[in-house]
């Protein structure tokens, strides 16, 4: 298939024809070709607001949200009553973490068409991400008044109820979402947390899907809005315990995400190899753009380590074990691939004293795992580690309070 290439000078009829061809390419799923044609069109008609409008929409459809923000921002000034331009502008803004601006964009769509269900759904998601669950719930309920079979709205309603007293309502909403789509892995994971079930780990496909969708706004939201500090605390503890810059020539960043911890490590240590592993391809793409990794792999960590023959001097997992319950297999796999004296550094969310976790870990209402210190120590000793350093402290803020965690540095014993 050949992309439509606009000629150097375009009359109005030709511009409309090229736009129609670009729209057709999008409908056919040929987003890369559509993006090239949209860029060519914008280059050929400088000053014409249709250029940035089409380019921004195509970029947003292709999940290039950060790149879509500016052209759509230009377009919306010229087409303030366009529901399409405002909607995609809102999507792009949401995905780069600009929640207040995304909210305004979706509300602009709804001012034109109050029953535009996609704008309502995304407004609800924006309010939820902005830490306003009651307002989000009200919007999702508006969606359900229009379409009682909106699984996204039922999921949104469920997500807006997080307290123990709300479990019955949350349970009912999740059951409705699953009745509509039994394959909704996020709803199943939330239902496990709601019913007090604690699998050893979640469905890895859920984790991959969740972080693929979260990747574009991950750092803006997690670091900017939630004040996440786990990567910095872990890196600081490593520097304090092992100040020599040549201490870790070969490093594995488990659940590397966008590379927050990797960037901290290479800022101090002269790593010959820095390998990142993650379940999300979009997170790996973001990590690659940092330029600090020598290799990046898409895989589940325990399985990958069992297959690997490489040995490492340091393995680090910042904010990763909150998505893993039972750590015995991971600890054993790490020990098998660490050199004697090698280091395993990680963070977990701490369980409160009143949280019943007979296994030593539990899936909490926030859909993340919490771990008990004694459980971690037992598993570390079994795998052949000794504790070098540990620290309690905040990991992030949510709902106006610090979410507390435990940071640990373990050393593989000789033998």
C-alpha positions as CSV (number, residue, x, y, z in Angstrom):
1,X,0.0,0.0,0.0
2,X,1.4,3.4,-1.0
3,X,0.8,6.4,1.3
4,X,-0.9,9.4,-0.4
5,X,1.7,12.0,-1.0
6,X,0.3,15.5,-1.4
7,X,1.8,17.7,-4.2
8,X,3.8,20.8,-3.4
9,X,0.9,23.2,-3.9
10,X,-2.6,22.1,-2.8
11,X,-6.0,23.6,-3.5
12,X,-8.8,23.2,-1.1
13,X,-10.4,20.2,-2.9
14,X,-7.0,18.3,-2.9
15,X,-6.5,19.0,0.8
16,X,-10.0,17.5,1.5
17,X,-9.2,14.5,-0.7
18,X,-5.8,13.9,1.1
19,X,-7.5,14.2,4.5
20,X,-10.1,11.6,3.4
21,X,-7.4,9.3,2.3
22,X,-5.6,9.7,5.6
23,X,-8.9,8.9,7.5
24,X,-9.3,5.8,5.3
25,X,-5.7,4.7,6.2
26,X,-6.6,5.1,9.9
27,X,-9.8,3.0,9.5
28,X,-7.7,0.3,7.8
29,X,-5.2,0.3,10.7
30,X,-2.4,1.6,8.5
31,X,-1.4,4.1,11.2
32,X,2.3,4.4,10.2
33,X,1.4,5.3,6.6
34,X,-1.3,7.7,7.9
35,X,1.2,9.4,10.1
36,X,3.6,9.9,7.2
37,X,0.9,11.3,5.0
38,X,-0.4,13.6,7.8
39,X,3.1,14.9,8.4
40,X,3.5,15.5,4.6
41,X,0.2,17.3,4.5
42,X,1.1,19.5,7.4
43,X,4.4,20.4,5.8
44,X,2.7,21.3,2.6
45,X,0.1,23.7,4.1
46,X,1.9,25.7,6.7
47,X,-0.4,28.1,8.5
48,X,-3.5,26.0,7.6
49,X,-4.9,24.7,10.9
50,X,-6.1,21.5,9.2
51,X,-2.6,20.3,9.0
52,X,-1.9,20.1,12.8
53,X,-5.4,18.9,13.4
54,X,-5.1,15.9,11.1
55,X,-1.5,15.2,12.3
56,X,-2.4,15.4,15.9
57,X,-5.4,13.1,15.6
58,X,-3.4,10.5,13.6
59,X,-0.6,10.7,16.2
60,X,-3.1,10.2,19.1
61,X,-4.7,7.3,17.3
62,X,-1.3,5.7,16.9
63,X,-0.6,6.1,20.7
64,X,2.1,8.8,20.1
65,X,0.4,10.9,22.7
66,X,3.3,13.2,23.7
67,X,3.9,14.1,20.1
68,X,0.2,14.7,19.6
69,X,-0.2,17.4,22.3
70,X,1.3,20.4,20.5
71,X,-0.3,20.0,17.1
72,X,-3.7,19.3,18.7
73,X,-3.2,22.4,21.0
74,X,-2.6,24.5,17.9
75,X,-5.7,22.9,16.2
76,X,-8.1,23.4,19.1
77,X,-7.4,27.2,19.0
78,X,-8.8,27.2,15.5
79,X,-11.5,24.6,15.9
80,X,-12.8,25.2,19.5
81,X,-16.1,23.6,18.6
82,X,-14.7,20.4,17.1
83,X,-15.6,17.5,19.3
84,X,-13.0,15.3,17.5
85,X,-10.1,17.8,18.0
86,X,-11.0,18.4,21.6
87,X,-11.5,14.7,22.3
88,X,-8.1,13.6,21.0
89,X,-6.5,16.6,22.6
90,X,-7.9,15.4,25.9
91,X,-6.6,11.9,25.3
92,X,-3.1,13.2,24.6
93,X,-3.1,15.5,27.6
94,X,-4.4,12.6,29.9
95,X,-1.6,10.3,28.7
96,X,1.1,12.8,29.4
97,X,-0.3,13.4,32.9
98,X,-1.8,16.9,32.4
99,X,-5.0,16.1,34.1
100,X,-6.4,19.5,34.6
101,X,-6.0,20.3,30.9
102,X,-7.4,16.9,29.9
103,X,-10.4,17.5,32.1
104,X,-11.0,20.9,30.3
105,X,-10.7,19.3,26.9
106,X,-13.3,16.5,27.7
107,X,-15.6,19.1,29.2
108,X,-15.3,21.1,26.0
109,X,-16.6,18.1,24.1
110,X,-19.4,17.6,26.5
111,X,-20.4,21.3,26.3
112,X,-21.2,20.6,22.7
113,X,-22.6,17.1,23.1
114,X,-23.4,16.2,26.8
115,X,-24.1,12.6,25.9
116,X,-20.8,11.9,24.1
117,X,-20.1,8.7,25.9
118,X,-16.4,8.4,25.0
119,X,-15.8,11.9,26.4
120,X,-17.7,11.0,29.5
121,X,-15.7,7.8,30.0
122,X,-12.4,9.6,29.6
123,X,-13.5,12.4,31.9
124,X,-14.3,9.9,34.6
125,X,-10.9,8.2,34.1
126,X,-9.2,11.7,34.3
127,X,-10.9,12.6,37.5
128,X,-10.0,9.2,39.0
129,X,-6.4,9.6,38.0
130,X,-6.5,13.1,39.6
131,X,-7.4,11.6,42.9
132,X,-11.1,12.6,42.8
133,X,-13.0,9.3,43.1
134,X,-16.4,10.7,44.1
135,X,-16.5,13.0,41.1
136,X,-15.3,10.2,38.9
137,X,-18.0,7.9,40.1
138,X,-20.7,10.5,39.3
139,X,-19.4,10.7,35.7
140,X,-19.3,7.0,35.3
141,X,-22.9,6.8,36.6
142,X,-23.8,9.3,33.8
143,X,-22.2,6.9,31.3
144,X,-24.3,4.0,32.7
145,X,-27.4,6.0,32.4
146,X,-26.7,6.2,28.7
147,X,-25.3,2.7,28.3
148,X,-25.9,0.2,31.1
149,X,-23.5,-2.2,29.3
150,X,-20.4,-0.1,29.5
151,X,-17.8,-2.3,31.0
152,X,-15.4,0.6,31.3
153,X,-18.0,2.5,33.4
154,X,-18.7,-0.4,35.7
155,X,-14.9,-0.8,36.1
156,X,-14.6,2.9,36.8
157,X,-17.4,2.7,39.4
158,X,-15.7,-0.2,41.1
159,X,-12.4,1.6,41.1
160,X,-14.0,4.6,42.9
161,X,-14.9,2.4,45.8
162,X,-11.7,1.4,47.7
163,X,-12.6,1.2,51.4
164,X,-13.4,-2.0,53.2
165,X,-17.0,-0.7,53.8
166,X,-17.5,-0.4,50.1
167,X,-16.6,-3.9,49.2
168,X,-20.1,-5.1,48.5
169,X,-20.8,-2.3,46.1
170,X,-17.4,-2.7,44.4
171,X,-18.0,-6.5,44.1
172,X,-21.3,-5.9,42.4
173,X,-19.8,-3.4,39.9
174,X,-17.0,-5.8,39.1
175,X,-19.4,-8.7,38.5
176,X,-21.3,-6.5,36.1
177,X,-18.1,-5.6,34.2
178,X,-17.2,-9.3,34.0
179,X,-20.7,-10.3,32.8
180,X,-20.2,-7.9,29.9
181,X,-16.6,-9.1,29.2
182,X,-15.5,-12.2,31.0
183,X,-11.9,-11.7,29.6
184,X,-11.4,-8.4,31.4
185,X,-8.2,-9.2,33.3
186,X,-8.1,-5.9,35.2
187,X,-11.6,-6.6,36.6
188,X,-10.6,-10.1,37.6
189,X,-7.6,-8.8,39.4
190,X,-9.7,-6.1,41.2
191,X,-12.2,-8.8,42.1
192,X,-9.5,-11.0,43.7
193,X,-8.5,-8.0,45.9
194,X,-12.1,-7.2,46.7
195,X,-12.9,-10.7,47.8
196,X,-9.7,-11.1,49.8
197,X,-8.2,-13.6,47.5
198,X,-4.4,-13.6,47.2
199,X,-2.9,-15.5,44.3
200,X,0.9,-15.9,44.3
201,X,1.0,-13.4,41.4
202,X,-1.4,-11.7,39.1
203,X,-2.2,-12.8,35.5
204,X,1.0,-11.5,33.8
205,X,-1.1,-10.4,30.8
206,X,-2.9,-8.0,33.1
207,X,0.3,-6.5,34.2
208,X,1.5,-6.1,30.6
209,X,-1.7,-4.5,29.5
210,X,-1.8,-2.2,32.5
211,X,1.6,-0.8,32.0
212,X,1.3,-0.6,28.2
213,X,-1.6,1.7,28.8
214,X,0.1,3.6,31.7
215,X,3.5,4.1,29.9
216,X,3.0,7.5,28.4
217,X,1.9,9.2,31.6
218,X,3.9,6.9,34.0
219,X,6.6,9.3,35.1
220,X,4.4,12.4,35.1
221,X,1.8,10.7,37.2
222,X,3.9,8.5,39.4
223,X,6.7,10.9,40.1
224,X,4.9,14.2,39.5
225,X,1.5,13.6,41.0
226,X,2.1,10.7,43.5
227,X,5.6,11.9,44.5
228,X,7.1,8.4,44.0
229,X,10.6,8.2,45.5
230,X,11.3,4.4,45.6
231,X,14.0,4.5,42.9
232,X,15.9,7.3,44.5
233,X,15.8,5.8,47.9
234,X,17.0,2.5,46.7
235,X,19.8,4.1,44.7
236,X,20.9,6.1,47.7
237,X,21.0,3.1,49.9
238,X,23.2,1.3,47.3
239,X,25.6,4.2,47.1
240,X,25.8,4.4,50.9
241,X,26.5,0.6,51.2
242,X,28.7,0.3,48.2
243,X,30.3,3.7,47.2
244,X,32.9,2.3,44.9
245,X,31.9,3.2,41.3
246,X,33.3,0.0,39.9
247,X,31.4,-2.3,42.4
248,X,28.7,-3.4,39.9
249,X,30.0,-4.0,36.4
250,X,27.0,-6.1,35.3
251,X,23.5,-5.0,36.5
252,X,20.0,-6.4,35.9
253,X,17.1,-3.9,36.4
254,X,14.1,-6.1,37.1
255,X,10.8,-4.5,36.1
256,X,12.8,-1.6,34.7
257,X,9.8,0.4,33.6
258,X,10.8,3.6,31.9
259,X,14.3,3.4,33.4
260,X,14.0,5.6,36.5
261,X,16.3,3.4,38.6
262,X,18.6,2.5,35.7
263,X,19.3,6.2,35.2
264,X,20.1,6.6,38.9
265,X,22.5,3.7,38.9
266,X,24.5,4.7,35.8
267,X,24.8,8.2,37.2
268,X,27.1,6.7,39.9
269,X,28.3,3.3,38.9
270,X,30.4,2.4,35.9
271,X,28.2,-0.4,34.7
272,X,29.7,-2.3,31.8
273,X,26.3,-3.9,31.2
274,X,22.9,-2.6,32.3
275,X,20.1,-4.9,31.3
276,X,16.5,-4.0,31.8
277,X,13.6,-6.5,31.8
278,X,9.9,-5.7,31.9
279,X,6.6,-7.2,30.8
280,X,5.5,-4.0,29.0
281,X,6.8,-3.3,25.6
282,X,5.8,0.4,25.8
283,X,7.7,0.8,29.1
284,X,10.7,-0.8,27.5
285,X,10.4,1.6,24.5
286,X,10.5,4.5,27.0
287,X,13.5,3.0,28.8
288,X,15.4,2.6,25.5
289,X,15.0,6.3,24.8
290,X,17.1,7.0,27.9
291,X,20.2,5.5,26.2
292,X,21.6,4.0,29.4
293,X,20.7,0.3,28.9
294,X,22.9,-2.1,27.0
295,X,20.1,-4.5,26.5
296,X,16.3,-4.6,27.1
297,X,14.2,-7.7,27.3
298,X,10.4,-8.2,27.4
299,X,9.8,-11.1,29.7
300,X,8.6,-12.1,33.2
301,X,11.6,-12.0,35.5
302,X,11.5,-15.3,37.2
303,X,11.0,-17.3,34.0
304,X,13.6,-15.3,32.2
305,X,16.2,-15.8,35.0
306,X,15.6,-19.5,35.0
307,X,16.4,-19.6,31.2
308,X,19.4,-17.2,31.5
309,X,23.0,-18.2,31.7
310,X,24.3,-14.7,32.4
311,X,25.6,-13.8,35.9
312,X,25.2,-10.4,37.5
313,X,26.8,-8.3,40.3
314,X,23.6,-6.4,41.1
315,X,19.9,-7.1,40.6
316,X,17.5,-4.3,41.6
317,X,13.7,-4.3,41.6
318,X,12.2,-0.9,42.6
319,X,8.4,-0.9,43.0
320,X,8.2,-4.4,41.4
321,X,7.3,-6.8,44.2
322,X,4.1,-4.9,44.7
323,X,3.0,-6.8,41.6
324,X,4.3,-10.2,42.9
325,X,3.0,-12.0,46.0
326,X,5.1,-15.1,46.6
327,X,8.8,-14.1,46.3
328,X,10.4,-17.6,46.9
329,X,10.9,-18.5,43.2
330,X,12.1,-15.0,42.3
331,X,14.6,-14.9,45.1
332,X,15.9,-18.4,44.2
333,X,16.2,-17.4,40.6
334,X,18.1,-14.2,41.5
335,X,20.5,-16.1,43.7
336,X,21.2,-18.6,41.0
337,X,22.3,-15.9,38.6
338,X,24.1,-13.6,41.0
339,X,27.9,-13.9,41.5
340,X,29.0,-14.7,45.1
341,X,28.8,-11.5,47.0
342,X,26.2,-10.2,44.4
343,X,23.5,-7.9,45.6
344,X,19.7,-8.0,45.4
345,X,18.0,-4.7,46.2
346,X,14.3,-4.1,46.2
347,X,11.3,-2.3,47.7
348,X,7.9,-3.5,48.9
349,X,4.8,-2.0,50.3
350,X,4.5,-2.7,54.1
351,X,1.4,-4.3,55.5
352,X,-0.4,-2.6,58.4
353,X,-0.6,-4.5,61.7
354,X,-4.3,-5.1,61.3
355,X,-4.0,-6.6,57.8
356,X,-4.3,-10.4,58.0
357,X,-1.7,-12.1,55.8
358,X,-1.1,-15.6,57.0
359,X,1.1,-16.3,54.0
360,X,3.3,-13.3,54.7
361,X,1.9,-11.3,51.8
362,X,-1.6,-10.3,50.6
363,X,-3.3,-8.6,47.7
364,X,-4.6,-5.4,49.1
365,X,-7.6,-3.2,48.2
366,X,-5.4,-1.0,46.2
367,X,-4.8,-4.1,43.9
368,X,-1.1,-4.2,44.9
369,X,0.7,-6.7,47.1
370,X,1.9,-5.9,50.6
371,X,4.6,-8.0,52.3
372,X,5.6,-8.7,55.9
373,X,9.2,-8.1,56.9
374,X,9.6,-11.5,58.6
375,X,8.3,-13.3,55.5
376,X,10.9,-11.5,53.3
377,X,13.7,-12.3,55.8
378,X,12.7,-16.0,55.8
379,X,12.6,-16.2,52.0
380,X,15.9,-14.3,51.8
381,X,17.7,-16.7,54.1
382,X,16.3,-19.7,52.3
383,X,17.6,-18.4,49.0
384,X,21.1,-17.8,50.5
385,X,21.0,-14.1,51.2
386,X,22.0,-12.0,54.2
387,X,20.7,-8.5,54.9
388,X,23.1,-5.7,54.3
389,X,20.7,-2.8,54.9
390,X,17.0,-2.1,55.3
391,X,15.0,1.1,55.7
392,X,11.3,1.9,56.3
393,X,9.9,5.0,54.5
394,X,7.4,6.5,52.2
395,X,7.3,5.1,48.6
396,X,4.6,7.4,47.2
397,X,1.7,9.6,48.3
398,X,-1.9,8.7,47.5
399,X,-5.2,10.1,48.8
400,X,-3.4,12.7,50.8
401,X,-1.2,10.3,52.8
402,X,2.2,8.6,52.5
403,X,2.1,5.0,51.4
404,X,4.8,3.3,53.4
405,X,7.3,0.7,52.3
406,X,10.3,-1.3,53.2
407,X,13.6,-1.1,51.3
408,X,16.1,-4.0,51.5
409,X,19.6,-4.7,50.3
410,X,20.5,-8.4,50.4
411,X,23.9,-10.0,49.6
412,X,24.4,-13.5,48.3
413,X,26.5,-15.5,50.7
414,X,29.6,-17.4,49.4
415,X,29.1,-21.0,48.6
